[in-house]
Amino acid sequence: MAGKKKSQAWSFDVILAVIIFVGAFFVFYALTKPQVEKSADTLRSDAELIAKELLSESSPLNILDGSTIDEAKLQQLLSEDYPALKSQVRVEGNFCIYLEDQDGNVIYISREPDVTGVGSPTMSISSIPCQ
Protein backbone atom coordinates (compact mmCIF):
# COMPACT_ATOMS: atom_id res chain seq x y z
CA MET A 1 0.00 0.00 0.00
CA ALA A 2 2.87 2.40 0.68
CA GLY A 3 4.17 1.73 -2.84
CA LYS A 4 0.89 2.88 -4.36
CA LYS A 5 0.96 6.22 -2.57
CA LYS A 6 4.48 6.95 -3.81
CA SER A 7 3.58 6.21 -7.42
CA GLN A 8 0.40 8.25 -7.18
CA ALA A 9 2.28 11.15 -5.59
CA TRP A 10 4.98 10.95 -8.26
CA SER A 11 2.39 10.93 -11.05
CA PHE A 12 0.66 13.97 -9.58
CA ASP A 13 4.02 15.80 -9.38
CA VAL A 14 4.80 15.00 -13.02
CA ILE A 15 1.36 16.12 -14.18
CA LEU A 16 1.65 19.34 -12.18
CA ALA A 17 5.12 20.01 -13.63
CA VAL A 18 3.86 19.45 -17.18
CA ILE A 19 0.92 21.80 -16.61
CA ILE A 20 3.24 24.48 -15.22
CA PHE A 21 5.65 24.04 -18.15
CA VAL A 22 2.89 24.26 -20.75
CA GLY A 23 1.37 27.26 -18.98
CA ALA A 24 4.74 29.02 -18.88
CA PHE A 25 5.21 28.31 -22.58
CA PHE A 26 1.86 29.88 -23.47
CA VAL A 27 2.53 32.90 -21.25
CA PHE A 28 5.93 33.39 -22.92
CA TYR A 29 4.36 33.03 -26.37
CA ALA A 30 1.59 35.49 -25.53
CA LEU A 31 4.11 38.05 -24.28
CA THR A 32 6.41 37.82 -27.30
CA LYS A 33 3.83 37.50 -30.09
CA PRO A 34 2.69 41.16 -30.09
CA GLN A 35 6.31 42.31 -30.31
CA VAL A 36 6.96 40.14 -33.35
CA GLU A 37 3.82 41.40 -35.08
CA LYS A 38 4.70 44.99 -34.20
CA SER A 39 8.19 44.50 -35.57
CA ALA A 40 6.84 43.06 -38.84
CA ASP A 41 4.35 45.92 -39.10
CA THR A 42 7.13 48.44 -38.48
CA LEU A 43 9.32 46.86 -41.18
CA ARG A 44 6.43 46.83 -43.65
CA SER A 45 5.64 50.46 -42.86
CA ASP A 46 9.30 51.49 -43.26
CA ALA A 47 9.56 49.63 -46.58
CA GLU A 48 6.44 51.35 -47.91
CA LEU A 49 7.74 54.74 -46.78
CA ILE A 50 11.12 54.20 -48.47
CA ALA A 51 9.39 53.05 -51.68
CA LYS A 52 7.29 56.24 -51.68
CA GLU A 53 10.38 58.34 -50.99
CA LEU A 54 12.18 56.77 -53.97
CA LEU A 55 9.35 57.91 -56.24
CA SER A 56 8.87 61.36 -54.70
CA GLU A 57 10.66 64.11 -56.62
CA SER A 58 11.24 66.16 -53.46
CA SER A 59 12.77 63.27 -51.49
CA PRO A 60 16.49 62.95 -50.72
CA LEU A 61 16.17 59.29 -51.82
CA ASN A 62 14.90 60.08 -55.30
CA ILE A 63 17.45 58.86 -57.84
CA LEU A 64 15.07 58.59 -60.79
CA ASP A 65 14.82 60.74 -63.86
CA GLY A 66 11.51 59.60 -65.25
CA SER A 67 11.86 55.83 -65.45
CA THR A 68 15.67 55.69 -65.52
CA ILE A 69 18.26 56.10 -62.80
CA ASP A 70 20.01 59.46 -62.77
CA GLU A 71 23.68 58.66 -62.08
CA ALA A 72 24.40 62.15 -60.72
CA LYS A 73 21.57 61.80 -58.17
CA LEU A 74 22.80 58.31 -57.29
CA GLN A 75 26.36 59.55 -56.70
CA GLN A 76 25.03 62.41 -54.57
CA LEU A 77 22.99 59.92 -52.52
CA LEU A 78 26.10 57.77 -52.05
CA SER A 79 27.92 60.73 -50.54
CA GLU A 80 25.17 61.38 -47.96
CA ASP A 81 25.75 60.57 -44.30
CA TYR A 82 23.54 57.57 -43.41
CA PRO A 83 22.31 58.82 -39.97
CA ALA A 84 21.35 62.18 -41.51
CA LEU A 85 19.65 60.43 -44.43
CA LYS A 86 17.76 58.12 -42.06
CA SER A 87 16.48 61.06 -40.03
CA GLN A 88 15.38 62.89 -43.20
CA VAL A 89 13.40 59.86 -44.36
CA ARG A 90 12.00 59.28 -40.83
CA VAL A 91 12.12 55.48 -40.66
CA GLU A 92 12.59 53.49 -37.45
CA GLY A 93 14.68 50.61 -38.75
CA ASN A 94 17.83 50.42 -40.82
CA PHE A 95 17.59 50.22 -44.58
CA CYS A 96 19.68 49.48 -47.65
CA ILE A 97 18.65 50.48 -51.15
CA TYR A 98 20.27 48.33 -53.82
CA LEU A 99 19.77 47.58 -57.50
CA GLU A 100 19.22 44.25 -59.26
CA ASP A 101 19.25 43.26 -62.92
CA GLN A 102 16.48 41.26 -64.62
CA ASP A 103 17.98 37.98 -63.34
CA GLY A 104 18.03 39.12 -59.70
CA ASN A 105 21.80 39.72 -59.59
CA VAL A 106 22.97 42.64 -57.46
CA ILE A 107 24.37 45.52 -59.48
CA TYR A 108 27.34 47.27 -57.89
CA ILE A 109 26.70 50.97 -57.53
CA SER A 110 30.39 51.76 -57.22
CA ARG A 111 33.41 49.51 -57.81
CA GLU A 112 35.98 51.35 -55.69
CA PRO A 113 35.40 50.07 -53.06
CA ASP A 114 32.67 47.58 -53.86
CA VAL A 115 29.40 49.26 -52.89
CA THR A 116 26.17 47.35 -53.29
CA GLY A 117 23.76 49.94 -52.00
CA VAL A 118 22.92 53.07 -50.09
CA GLY A 119 22.04 52.68 -46.44
CA SER A 120 23.14 51.13 -43.19
CA PRO A 121 26.73 49.88 -43.02
CA THR A 122 25.53 47.12 -40.68
CA MET A 123 23.49 45.50 -43.46
CA SER A 124 24.90 43.24 -46.17
CA ILE A 125 23.77 42.37 -49.67
CA SER A 126 25.33 39.17 -51.05
CA SER A 127 27.82 39.21 -48.12
CA ILE A 128 29.05 42.69 -49.04
CA PRO A 129 28.28 45.62 -46.70
CA CYS A 130 25.64 47.99 -47.99
CA GLN A 131 28.01 50.98 -47.77
N, C-alpha and C positions, 0 to 999 in steps of 0.2 A: 504494500500500500504506500509506503514511503517513496518507492520508485515512481509511482504514478504521479504524485504531487510534483516531483522534480521535473518530470517531462512536461507536465502541464504548465508549470511555472516557466520553464524554458521556452515553450511554444508561445506563451503569452508575451514574453520578453521579445522574441524575434518578431512577432506580429506588430507589437508596439514600435519597435525600431524601424520596421519597414514603413509603417504608416508615417512616422516622423520624417523619415528620409524622403518619401514621396511628397509629403506636405512641404518640406523645405525646398524640394526641387520646383514645385509649382509656385511657391512664393518667390523664389529666385527668378523664375521665368517671367512671372507677372511684373516684377520690378524692372527687369532689363528689356522687355519687349517694347514698351513705349519709347525708350531711348533709341532703339534700333530703328523703329519707324520714323522717329523724329529726324534721325540722322539721314535716312534715305530721302525723306521729304526735303530736308535742307540741301542735300546734294542735287536733287532734281530741280529745286528752285534756283540754285546757283547756276546749274547748267543752262536752264532756260534764260536766265538773266544774261549770261555770257553770250549765248546765241543771239539774243536781241541786240546786245551791245556790238557784236560783230557786224550786224546789218545796219545799225544806226549811223548816219553820216556824222553826227556830232560826238560820237563816242571816241575815247582814246584807243579803243580796240579795233576800230574800223580800219581794215587794210584793203578794202575792196574799191575798185574803180569800175562801177557797173557790175559786171559779172566776172571780172578778172581781178587778180591780186595786183595791187600797186606796190612794186618793189621798194619805192621810196618810203611809202607808209610803213611797209614791213620792216625796213631797216631802222626807221625812227622808233617803231614799237620795240625792236630788239634793244635799243639803247636805253629804254625806260627802266627806272628802278622798280623792281617787282613790288616791294611794300607800298610804294606810292601808287603804282598802277592798281593794286588790289584795293586800296582805299578809294580810289576814284571810281572803280567799278562797283564797289560796295557789296562784295560777296563775303560769306562767312568762311568758307573753306578755301583750300589752295586750288589752283587751277594750272593747266598747261594747255596752250593752244598749239596744235601741230597740224601739219598737212600730210595727206596721203594721196597716192596716185590711184588710178582706176582699179588696180589689183590689190589695194590695201597696204602697199608698202609705204613706209614713212619717208617723206621727202625732207632732206636736210635743208634747213633754212640758211645756214651758213656753214662753210667747210672748215674755217679756221677760227677757233677750234670747232669740232663737230657740235652743232646746235640743232636739236630736233624740234624745238618749240620755244614759245614765249610763255613764261610763267614761273612757277615755284621751282627753285633749284633742288628741292627735296623730292621732286617727282621725276620719274624716269619713263622714257618711251623707248622700247626695244633695248633696254639696259643702258641707255645713254641718258644722262641728266637732261632735264628739260632746258636748262640754261647752260 
